[in-house]
Amino acid sequence: MMLKVKLFGVEFENPVWTASGTFGFGLEYASFVDLNKVGAVCVKGLSINPREGNEPPRIWETPCGMLNAIGLQNPGVKYFIEKIVPEVQKYKTKVIANIYGSTIEEYMAVAKELKGAPGVDAVELNISCPNVKKGGLAFGVDPVEAAKLTEAVKKSTDKPVIVKLSPNVTDIVEIAKSVESAGADALSAINTLLGMAIDIYKRKPRIKNKFGGLSGPAIKPVAVRMVYQVSKAVKIPVIGIGGISTWEDAVEFFLAGASAIQVGTANFFNPKAVEEIVKGLEDYLKEMGYSHISELVGDLREN
């Protein structure tokens, strides 16, 4: 009971979720993790049509992290609704559909498919994707475009909309305020940082795509800082993401202002990370005299 939360009208068993792209659709981890103990599964990014993704190599381990350029490989939103959601519904965990497109119209098409879909509890909007109509510039780096996209998706679905913020911007607070004003129900922060690795003997990039998203413990201090800044600037819930591997990491994000957190890269090297974090949070709350996780949110002693 100490960890049950209600955010944007949805009740979660706990505020410890899995991050998109790191946990498949949840079912892939069912033999390793008790999915009933996962607050929510943010599924891998969904497009209107099936997508193969980028050519390999597309993953490279880095000190304290990982570079990836998977290219948003997925079977398409219709397959997800028809084949995957009914299986995930057998568990207590909530399902959050991460969606993307290369135009506003593509995002809207995916959102419309999810409208009324049973077993889908919310939509997470990946705004780090390149907008082909704007010369490939990511939606998430322009507050005006980010707001337009958010508003369009809100009109296309009946699900709560979480906007996943890109850290690859000059001022993340400006983007956060912009999408909040456009109707976002919550924000998740942060997506991966753009990075690169080079094979010094082959003198070639380690990733076929040249650049990849950097995730893992290496980005945690940046993510904590951005969650703190964003949570101070908006009134809607903020979900913290970025390098969370332990319950101690999770506590930092809650203190910084996160109302929930997502565990990502840690799932690759410790499939039981979510379960361990849930147990650690319960013990920490009791030890520190909190009666509910909500009391921890933003409870940072700044002086």
C-alpha positions as semicolon CSV with decimal commas, in nm:
position;residue;x (nm);y (nm);z (nm)
1;M;0,000;0,000;0,000
2;M;0,294;0,233;0,058
3;L;0,379;0,226;-0,313
4;K;0,037;0,233;-0,482
5;V;-0,003;0,551;-0,685
6;K;-0,268;0,715;-0,900
7;L;-0,134;0,931;-1,181
8;F;-0,334;1,096;-1,461
9;G;-0,638;0,891;-1,358
10;V;-0,462;0,552;-1,368
11;E;-0,391;0,341;-1,060
12;F;-0,054;0,163;-1,048
13;E;0,056;-0,109;-0,807
14;N;0,380;0,086;-0,769
15;P;0,569;0,372;-0,938
16;V;0,854;0,151;-1,067
17;W;0,810;0,095;-1,440
18;T;1,022;-0,033;-1,725
19;A;1,154;0,202;-1,994
20;S;1,061;0,167;-2,359
21;G;1,300;-0,035;-2,570
22;T;1,461;-0,214;-2,276
23;F;1,193;-0,463;-2,174
24;G;1,038;-0,564;-2,505
25;F;0,663;-0,595;-2,459
26;G;0,705;-0,738;-2,110
27;L;0,631;-1,097;-2,206
28;E;0,995;-1,154;-2,302
29;Y;1,088;-1,106;-1,935
30;A;0,802;-1,308;-1,784
31;S;1,027;-1,606;-1,704
32;F;1,278;-1,382;-1,523
33;V;1,056;-1,129;-1,346
34;D;0,719;-1,140;-1,174
35;L;0,533;-0,898;-1,403
36;N;0,271;-0,850;-1,131
37;K;0,537;-0,659;-0,936
38;V;0,614;-0,423;-1,225
39;G;0,412;-0,103;-1,193
40;A;0,391;-0,056;-1,569
41;V;0,557;-0,179;-1,885
42;C;0,638;0,098;-2,130
43;V;0,655;-0,111;-2,444
44;K;0,905;-0,070;-2,725
45;G;0,820;0,208;-2,969
46;L;0,523;0,143;-3,199
47;S;0,472;0,270;-3,552
48;I;0,170;0,253;-3,780
49;N;0,341;-0,015;-3,996
50;P;0,595;-0,287;-3,906
51;R;0,956;-0,169;-3,911
52;E;1,282;-0,361;-3,945
53;G;1,504;-0,103;-3,778
54;N;1,865;-0,015;-3,856
55;E;2,141;-0,237;-3,990
56;P;2,380;-0,388;-3,733
57;P;2,602;-0,327;-3,552
58;R;2,352;-0,120;-3,357
59;I;2,451;-0,172;-2,991
60;W;2,783;-0,095;-2,825
61;E;2,871;-0,116;-2,456
62;T;3,045;0,193;-2,320
63;P;3,191;0,271;-1,976
64;C;2,892;0,280;-1,738
65;G;2,644;0,265;-2,023
66;M;2,539;0,158;-2,368
67;L;2,499;0,311;-2,712
68;N;2,210;0,191;-2,923
69;A;2,068;0,273;-3,264
70;I;1,811;-0,005;-3,300
71;G;1,602;0,211;-3,529
72;L;1,271;0,152;-3,351
73;Q;1,219;-0,201;-3,484
74;N;0,864;-0,321;-3,408
75;P;0,579;-0,533;-3,551
76;G;0,336;-0,239;-3,590
77;V;0,059;-0,109;-3,368
78;K;-0,218;-0,338;-3,501
79;Y;-0,018;-0,653;-3,423
80;F;0,054;-0,510;-3,077
81;I;-0,315;-0,454;-3,005
82;E;-0,434;-0,789;-3,143
83;K;-0,158;-1,027;-3,034
84;I;0,044;-0,879;-2,750
85;V;-0,192;-0,674;-2,531
86;P;-0,428;-0,968;-2,454
87;E;-0,130;-1,165;-2,317
88;V;0,007;-0,879;-2,106
89;Q;-0,344;-0,817;-1,968
90;K;-0,313;-1,144;-1,776
91;Y;-0,083;-0,963;-1,533
92;K;-0,148;-0,676;-1,289
93;T;0,106;-0,453;-1,460
94;K;-0,023;-0,154;-1,655
95;V;0,060;-0,113;-2,024
96;I;0,192;0,213;-2,166
97;A;0,223;0,228;-2,544
98;N;0,525;0,424;-2,661
99;I;0,454;0,565;-3,009
100;Y;0,647;0,746;-3,279
101;G;0,636;0,865;-3,639
102;S;0,823;1,077;-3,890
103;T;0,531;1,318;-3,940
104;I;0,251;1,445;-3,718
105;E;0,008;1,250;-3,934
106;E;0,192;0,924;-3,863
107;Y;0,179;0,985;-3,488
108;M;-0,193;1,061;-3,515
109;A;-0,254;0,739;-3,708
110;V;-0,091;0,529;-3,433
111;A;-0,280;0,719;-3,162
112;K;-0,611;0,658;-3,341
113;E;-0,542;0,284;-3,355
114;L;-0,492;0,287;-2,977
115;K;-0,811;0,484;-2,911
116;G;-1,049;0,262;-2,718
117;A;-0,802;-0,029;-2,720
118;P;-0,864;-0,238;-2,405
119;G;-0,562;-0,310;-2,192
120;V;-0,369;-0,002;-2,300
121;D;-0,357;0,240;-2,007
122;A;-0,165;0,536;-2,151
123;V;0,035;0,657;-2,449
124;E;0,397;0,771;-2,421
125;L;0,495;1,007;-2,700
126;N;0,852;0,973;-2,827
127;I;0,931;1,324;-2,952
128;S;1,300;1,250;-3,014
129;C;1,216;1,128;-3,367
130;P;1,321;1,326;-3,676
131;N;1,044;1,529;-3,841
132;V;1,090;1,464;-4,213
133;K;0,881;1,767;-4,303
134;K;1,124;1,987;-4,112
135;G;1,442;1,855;-4,269
136;G;1,497;1,578;-4,015
137;L;1,505;1,801;-3,708
138;A;1,369;1,614;-3,405
139;F;1,022;1,716;-3,287
140;G;1,153;1,740;-2,933
141;V;1,406;2,018;-2,991
142;D;1,150;2,276;-3,103
143;P;0,891;2,387;-2,843
144;V;0,642;2,491;-3,111
145;E;0,665;2,162;-3,302
146;A;0,658;1,960;-2,979
147;A;0,340;2,141;-2,873
148;K;0,175;2,087;-3,213
149;L;0,253;1,718;-3,199
150;T;0,125;1,683;-2,842
151;E;-0,199;1,862;-2,923
152;A;-0,254;1,650;-3,234
153;V;-0,202;1,322;-3,046
154;K;-0,427;1,434;-2,760
155;K;-0,707;1,489;-3,011
156;S;-0,647;1,149;-3,169
157;T;-0,674;0,925;-2,864
158;D;-0,875;0,877;-2,546
159;K;-0,569;0,763;-2,351
160;P;-0,364;0,982;-2,113
161;V;-0,063;1,118;-2,302
162;I;0,286;1,117;-2,150
163;V;0,544;1,316;-2,347
164;K;0,896;1,172;-2,333
165;L;1,140;1,462;-2,335
166;S;1,469;1,467;-2,524
167;P;1,779;1,580;-2,331
168;N;1,945;1,690;-2,656
169;V;1,815;2,045;-2,623
170;T;1,938;2,380;-2,497
171;D;1,652;2,426;-2,249
172;I;1,446;2,123;-2,151
173;V;1,224;2,336;-1,927
174;E;1,103;2,537;-2,227
175;I;1,001;2,217;-2,405
176;A;0,833;2,082;-2,090
177;K;0,623;2,394;-2,042
178;S;0,529;2,397;-2,409
179;V;0,394;2,041;-2,416
180;E;0,221;2,090;-2,080
181;S;0,034;2,387;-2,226
182;A;-0,058;2,171;-2,526
183;G;-0,237;1,923;-2,300
184;A;0,022;1,663;-2,195
185;D;-0,101;1,462;-1,895
186;A;0,253;1,380;-1,776
187;L;0,616;1,402;-1,880
188;S;0,888;1,138;-1,882
189;A;1,248;1,256;-1,861
190;I;1,485;1,181;-2,007
191;N;1,534;0,997;-2,334
192;T;1,887;0,898;-2,436
193;L;2,174;1,139;-2,496
194;L;2,321;1,136;-2,846
195;G;2,665;0,971;-2,846
196;M;2,931;0,804;-3,060
197;A;3,205;0,543;-3,025
198;I;3,493;0,467;-3,264
199;D;3,696;0,152;-3,331
200;I;4,048;0,297;-3,333
201;Y;4,196;0,004;-3,529
202;K;3,933;-0,018;-3,801
203;R;3,898;0,361;-3,779
204;K;3,524;0,324;-3,814
205;P;3,223;0,408;-3,595
206;R;3,120;0,123;-3,364
207;I;2,757;0,182;-3,466
208;K;2,655;0,143;-3,830
209;N;2,432;0,449;-3,788
210;K;2,741;0,641;-3,661
211;F;2,546;0,793;-3,370
212;G;2,343;0,619;-3,102
213;G;2,149;0,691;-2,787
214;L;2,360;0,677;-2,471
215;S;2,184;0,523;-2,171
216;G;2,282;0,363;-1,840
217;P;2,445;0,487;-1,517
218;A;2,666;0,732;-1,710
219;I;2,369;0,963;-1,777
220;K;2,210;0,951;-1,431
221;P;2,343;1,286;-1,298
222;V;2,217;1,461;-1,612
223;A;1,878;1,293;-1,580
224;V;1,842;1,378;-1,210
225;R;1,924;1,742;-1,285
226;M;1,671;1,761;-1,567
227;V;1,396;1,592;-1,364
228;Y;1,458;1,842;-1,086
229;Q;1,437;2,137;-1,325
230;V;1,128;2,012;-1,506
231;S;0,936;1,913;-1,192
232;K;0,988;2,263;-1,054
233;A;0,849;2,418;-1,371
234;V;0,533;2,212;-1,441
235;K;0,224;2,102;-1,250
236;I;0,179;1,764;-1,420
237;P;0,356;1,444;-1,302
238;V;0,714;1,380;-1,410
239;I;0,841;1,025;-1,460
240;G;1,217;1,000;-1,407
241;I;1,438;0,795;-1,639
242;G;1,812;0,767;-1,687
243;G;2,064;0,529;-1,534
244;I;1,844;0,389;-1,258
245;S;1,995;0,057;-1,149
246;T;1,924;0,039;-0,774
247;W;1,668;0,156;-0,523
248;E;1,914;0,423;-0,409
249;D;1,914;0,562;-0,763
250;A;1,534;0,562;-0,761
251;V;1,523;0,754;-0,433
252;E;1,734;1,031;-0,590
253;F;1,478;1,074;-0,867
254;F;1,184;1,083;-0,627
255;L;1,359;1,343;-0,413
256;A;1,430;1,544;-0,729
257;G;1,056;1,556;-0,799
258;A;0,968;1,243;-0,997
259;S;0,628;1,088;-0,924
260;A;0,734;0,757;-1,082
261;I;1,046;0,616;-1,241
262;Q;1,140;0,393;-1,533
263;V;1,418;0,135;-1,527
264;G;1,593;0,087;-1,860
265;T;1,946;-0,035;-1,932
266;A;1,966;-0,210;-1,592
267;N;1,718;-0,469;-1,723
268;F;1,988;-0,599;-1,958
269;F;2,239;-0,683;-1,686
270;N;1,996;-0,745;-1,402
271;P;1,652;-0,871;-1,512
272;K;1,531;-0,853;-1,151
273;A;1,621;-0,484;-1,113
274;V;1,257;-0,369;-1,092
275;E;1,169;-0,620;-0,821
276;E;1,478;-0,527;-0,620
277;I;1,401;-0,156;-0,650
278;V;1,042;-0,206;-0,534
279;K;1,161;-0,398;-0,226
280;G;1,435;-0,143;-0,155
281;L;1,192;0,148;-0,175
282;E;0,954;-0,017;0,070
283;D;1,235;-0,073;0,320
284;Y;1,367;0,281;0,275
285;L;1,026;0,440;0,333
286;K;0,983;0,244;0,656
287;E;1,334;0,326;0,774
288;M;1,293;0,698;0,704
289;G;0,947;0,725;0,856
290;Y;0,744;0,787;0,539
291;S;0,395;0,639;0,522
292;H;0,360;0,665;0,142
293;I;0,586;0,714;-0,161
294;S;0,411;1,043;-0,245
295;E;0,564;1,199;0,067
296;L;0,910;1,136;-0,079
297;V;0,839;1,319;-0,407
298;G;1,029;1,648;-0,412
299;D;1,121;1,616;-0,042
300;L;1,471;1,750;-0,103
301;R;1,647;1,948;0,168
302;E;1,801;2,227;-0,037
303;N;1,971;2,420;0,244
